[in-house]
């Protein structure tokens, strides 16, 4: 294998934004590992990507124990990881709870990327310019503080849109937190607005919303130029804690107290966090904050 060839890991890589970025990374010559839950879709994407550049990994991101085990094994098997793309997400019309007791959409969009980012930090730090890219959304919705820490996982007043925005907003805030924590390791952490990209996110919607969104797919793009830029462009090397729309890059700037509360709540939600780590302060090293 070419020593200069990059390695990338993309969650949600069998459809939507994740598939767009898996294709772009493969076309750039990277070795791409992409995560999804459908074996059939994964195999189709593997066949689509040229020259064996794509490798499918079946993984349920709502199972945080499985996520951690996978990431630990991946970090053992690879010397370096150039890009981690956290693109997976889900929209659910009714509240679902994982075996760990966490809300499912929150787990897939926020907690799983948190675990992956920490467990893969050592090999991201080994890359020449390690990069974590988090898929976010419209800045008008996601750059305003909106988390209710007394109802973070929507045990009451659950709606599909509230759940989706809540989880993606948490991931966006965590982008800034991890950018601060990972900067000494030389790992950049940024978020981006993908635009209107065709995806399977709407498959769980009930009538009539599913009809409306299926019709809207005809007006959506099959690619995300912003996502490709955020994931691949060398001009972003060394830029961290940024929110990217098009080629406009702006720093994330949530208040410290808000970030501290999210950090604490995230640690407490992890099923494998010890009592000591549950009370970890925001100044705790990220590697020790979630290890067993």
C-alpha positions as CSV (number, residue, x, y, z in Angstrom):
1,X,0.0,0.0,0.0
2,X,1.2,3.5,-0.8
3,X,2.6,5.0,2.5
4,X,1.0,8.3,1.6
5,X,-2.5,6.9,1.1
6,X,-4.9,8.3,3.7
7,X,-7.3,6.2,5.8
8,X,-10.8,7.4,6.6
9,X,-13.7,6.1,8.6
10,X,-17.3,7.3,7.8
11,X,-20.4,6.5,9.8
12,X,-23.7,6.4,8.0
13,X,-21.7,5.7,4.8
14,X,-24.4,3.7,2.9
15,X,-26.7,6.7,2.2
16,X,-27.1,10.4,2.2
17,X,-24.2,12.7,3.3
18,X,-22.1,9.8,4.6
19,X,-22.3,8.0,1.2
20,X,-21.4,11.3,-0.6
21,X,-18.3,11.7,1.6
22,X,-17.3,8.0,1.3
23,X,-17.4,8.4,-2.5
24,X,-15.4,11.6,-2.4
25,X,-12.7,10.1,-0.1
26,X,-12.4,7.0,-2.3
27,X,-12.1,9.2,-5.4
28,X,-9.3,11.1,-3.7
29,X,-7.4,7.8,-3.2
30,X,-8.1,7.2,0.4
31,X,-8.8,3.8,1.9
32,X,-12.3,4.2,3.2
33,X,-14.0,2.2,5.9
34,X,-17.7,3.0,6.1
35,X,-20.2,2.1,8.8
36,X,-23.9,1.2,8.4
37,X,-26.5,-1.3,9.6
38,X,-27.6,-2.8,6.2
39,X,-25.3,-5.5,4.9
40,X,-27.0,-5.4,1.5
41,X,-26.5,-1.7,1.2
42,X,-22.9,-1.9,2.4
43,X,-22.0,-4.6,-0.1
44,X,-23.5,-2.5,-3.0
45,X,-21.5,0.5,-2.0
46,X,-18.3,-1.6,-1.7
47,X,-18.9,-2.8,-5.3
48,X,-19.5,0.8,-6.4
49,X,-16.3,2.2,-5.1
50,X,-13.4,1.7,-7.4
51,X,-10.2,-0.4,-6.9
52,X,-11.2,-1.8,-3.6
53,X,-11.0,1.5,-1.8
54,X,-14.1,1.0,0.3
55,X,-14.7,-1.5,3.1
56,X,-18.1,-1.9,4.8
57,X,-18.4,-2.4,8.5
58,X,-21.8,-3.4,9.9
59,X,-22.2,-1.7,13.3
60,X,-25.2,-0.6,15.3
61,X,-24.3,2.8,16.6
62,X,-27.1,2.7,19.2
63,X,-25.1,0.0,21.0
64,X,-22.4,2.0,22.7
65,X,-20.6,-1.1,24.0
66,X,-20.3,-2.4,20.4
67,X,-19.2,1.1,19.3
68,X,-16.4,1.1,21.9
69,X,-15.3,-2.4,21.2
70,X,-15.2,-1.7,17.4
71,X,-13.2,1.5,17.9
72,X,-10.7,-0.2,20.2
73,X,-10.2,-3.0,17.7
74,X,-9.9,-0.5,14.8
75,X,-7.3,1.5,16.7
76,X,-5.3,-1.6,17.4
77,X,-5.3,-2.6,13.7
78,X,-4.4,0.8,12.2
79,X,-1.4,3.0,12.9
80,X,-3.1,6.2,11.8
81,X,-6.5,7.5,10.9
82,X,-6.6,10.7,8.8
83,X,-10.3,11.4,8.8
84,X,-13.2,10.4,11.0
85,X,-16.6,11.5,9.6
86,X,-19.5,11.4,12.0
87,X,-22.4,11.4,9.5
88,X,-24.9,8.9,10.9
89,X,-28.2,10.1,12.1
90,X,-31.8,9.0,12.5
91,X,-35.2,10.6,12.6
92,X,-37.8,8.8,14.7
93,X,-41.5,9.7,15.0
94,X,-41.8,8.2,18.5
95,X,-39.3,8.1,21.3
96,X,-37.2,4.9,21.3
97,X,-34.8,3.8,24.1
98,X,-31.6,1.8,23.7
99,X,-30.7,-1.1,25.9
100,X,-28.6,1.3,27.9
101,X,-31.6,3.5,28.6
102,X,-30.6,6.4,26.3
103,X,-32.8,8.0,23.7
104,X,-32.0,6.3,20.4
105,X,-31.5,9.4,18.1
106,X,-29.4,11.1,20.8
107,X,-27.2,8.0,21.1
108,X,-26.7,7.6,17.3
109,X,-26.1,11.3,16.5
110,X,-24.2,12.4,19.7
111,X,-23.1,9.7,22.1
112,X,-21.7,7.3,19.5
113,X,-19.6,10.1,17.8
114,X,-18.3,11.1,21.2
115,X,-17.2,7.5,22.0
116,X,-15.6,7.0,18.5
117,X,-13.8,10.4,18.7
118,X,-12.2,9.5,22.1
119,X,-11.3,5.9,21.4
120,X,-9.8,6.8,18.0
121,X,-7.9,9.8,19.2
122,X,-4.5,8.0,19.5
123,X,-4.5,7.0,15.8
124,X,-6.0,10.4,14.7
125,X,-3.1,12.0,16.5
126,X,-0.7,9.7,14.6
127,X,-1.8,11.1,11.2
128,X,-0.1,14.0,9.6
129,X,-3.2,16.1,9.9
130,X,-5.8,14.1,11.9
131,X,-9.3,15.4,11.4
132,X,-12.8,14.8,12.8
133,X,-15.7,16.1,10.8
134,X,-19.2,16.2,12.3
135,X,-22.3,16.6,10.1
136,X,-24.4,19.4,11.6
137,X,-27.3,21.4,10.0
138,X,-28.7,24.9,9.4
139,X,-26.8,27.4,11.6
140,X,-30.1,29.3,12.3
141,X,-31.2,26.2,14.2
142,X,-28.0,24.7,15.6
143,X,-25.8,27.6,16.7
144,X,-28.3,28.9,19.3
145,X,-28.2,27.4,22.8
146,X,-31.3,25.2,23.0
147,X,-30.5,22.2,25.3
148,X,-32.8,21.6,28.3
149,X,-30.4,19.8,30.6
150,X,-33.4,18.8,32.8
151,X,-34.9,17.0,29.8
152,X,-31.8,16.4,27.6
153,X,-33.0,13.1,26.2
154,X,-36.7,14.2,25.9
155,X,-38.3,11.9,28.4
156,X,-41.2,14.4,28.0
157,X,-42.4,16.6,25.1
158,X,-40.8,14.3,22.5
159,X,-41.3,15.1,18.8
160,X,-39.4,14.0,15.8
161,X,-38.0,17.4,14.9
162,X,-37.2,18.3,18.5
163,X,-35.3,15.0,18.9
164,X,-33.4,15.5,15.6
165,X,-32.4,19.1,16.4
166,X,-31.6,18.3,20.0
167,X,-29.1,15.5,19.1
168,X,-27.4,17.3,16.2
169,X,-27.1,20.5,18.3
170,X,-25.4,18.5,21.1
171,X,-23.0,17.1,18.6
172,X,-22.3,20.6,17.3
173,X,-21.6,21.9,20.7
174,X,-19.4,18.9,21.4
175,X,-17.4,19.8,18.3
176,X,-16.2,22.9,20.0
177,X,-15.4,21.1,23.2
178,X,-13.4,18.3,21.5
179,X,-11.6,20.9,19.4
180,X,-10.4,22.5,22.6
181,X,-9.4,19.2,24.2
182,X,-7.8,17.6,21.1
183,X,-5.9,20.6,19.9
184,X,-2.7,19.6,21.9
185,X,-2.8,16.3,20.0
186,X,-2.9,18.1,16.6
187,X,-6.3,16.8,15.7
188,X,-8.8,19.2,14.1
189,X,-12.5,19.0,15.0
190,X,-15.0,20.8,12.8
191,X,-18.7,20.7,11.9
192,X,-20.5,21.6,8.7
193,X,-24.0,22.2,7.3
194,X,-24.4,19.7,4.4
195,X,-27.3,21.4,2.7
196,X,-30.3,19.5,1.3
197,X,-28.9,16.1,0.4
198,X,-31.0,13.0,-0.5
199,X,-30.9,10.5,2.2
200,X,-32.9,7.8,4.0
201,X,-33.5,9.9,7.1
202,X,-37.1,10.3,6.3
203,X,-38.0,6.7,5.9
204,X,-39.4,6.4,9.5
205,X,-41.8,9.4,9.1
206,X,-45.5,8.7,9.3
207,X,-48.1,9.8,6.8
208,X,-48.4,12.5,5.6
209,X,-44.9,13.7,6.4
210,X,-43.3,10.8,4.6
211,X,-45.2,11.7,1.4
212,X,-44.1,15.3,1.7
213,X,-40.4,14.5,2.2
214,X,-40.4,11.8,-0.5
215,X,-41.6,14.4,-2.9
216,X,-39.0,16.9,-1.6
217,X,-36.2,14.5,-2.5
218,X,-36.7,15.4,-6.2
219,X,-35.4,18.9,-5.3
220,X,-32.5,17.7,-3.2
221,X,-28.9,17.3,-4.3
222,X,-27.2,13.9,-4.5
223,X,-23.9,15.4,-3.2
224,X,-22.7,17.8,-0.5
225,X,-20.0,20.2,-1.8
226,X,-19.6,21.7,1.7
227,X,-19.1,18.2,3.2
228,X,-16.5,17.3,0.6
229,X,-14.7,20.6,1.3
230,X,-14.8,20.1,5.1
231,X,-13.6,16.5,4.8
232,X,-10.9,16.7,2.1
233,X,-9.6,20.3,1.6
234,X,-6.0,20.8,2.8
235,X,-6.7,24.4,3.3
236,X,-8.5,23.5,6.5
237,X,-5.4,21.8,8.0
238,X,-4.9,23.4,11.4
239,X,-8.3,25.0,11.6
240,X,-10.3,23.6,14.5
241,X,-13.5,24.4,16.4
242,X,-15.1,25.8,13.2
243,X,-18.5,25.7,11.6
244,X,-18.4,25.5,7.8
245,X,-21.2,26.5,5.4
246,X,-20.1,26.4,1.7
247,X,-16.5,27.6,2.0
248,X,-17.3,30.1,4.7
249,X,-15.6,29.1,8.0
250,X,-16.6,30.6,11.3
251,X,-15.5,29.7,14.8
252,X,-18.0,28.0,17.2
253,X,-18.4,30.1,20.3
254,X,-20.8,28.6,22.8
255,X,-20.6,29.8,26.4
256,X,-18.3,27.9,28.8
257,X,-21.0,27.0,31.3
258,X,-23.2,25.6,28.5
259,X,-20.3,23.4,27.2
260,X,-19.4,22.3,30.7
261,X,-23.0,21.1,31.4
262,X,-23.1,19.2,28.1
263,X,-19.7,17.5,28.8
264,X,-20.9,16.4,32.3
265,X,-24.3,15.1,30.9
266,X,-22.6,13.2,28.1
267,X,-20.1,11.5,30.5
268,X,-23.0,10.5,32.8
269,X,-25.0,9.0,29.9
270,X,-22.2,6.6,28.9
271,X,-23.1,3.1,30.2
272,X,-19.5,2.1,30.8
273,X,-18.4,5.3,32.7
274,X,-17.3,4.5,36.3
275,X,-18.6,6.6,39.2
276,X,-15.3,8.4,39.2
277,X,-15.6,9.3,35.6
278,X,-19.2,10.3,35.9
279,X,-18.1,13.1,38.1
280,X,-15.2,14.0,35.9
281,X,-14.6,17.7,35.5
282,X,-14.4,19.4,32.1
283,X,-10.7,19.7,32.6
284,X,-10.2,15.9,32.7
285,X,-8.1,14.5,29.9
286,X,-10.5,13.1,27.3
287,X,-8.8,9.6,27.2
288,X,-9.3,9.1,30.9
289,X,-12.8,10.6,31.0
290,X,-14.5,7.7,29.3
291,X,-12.1,4.8,29.8
292,X,-13.0,1.9,32.1
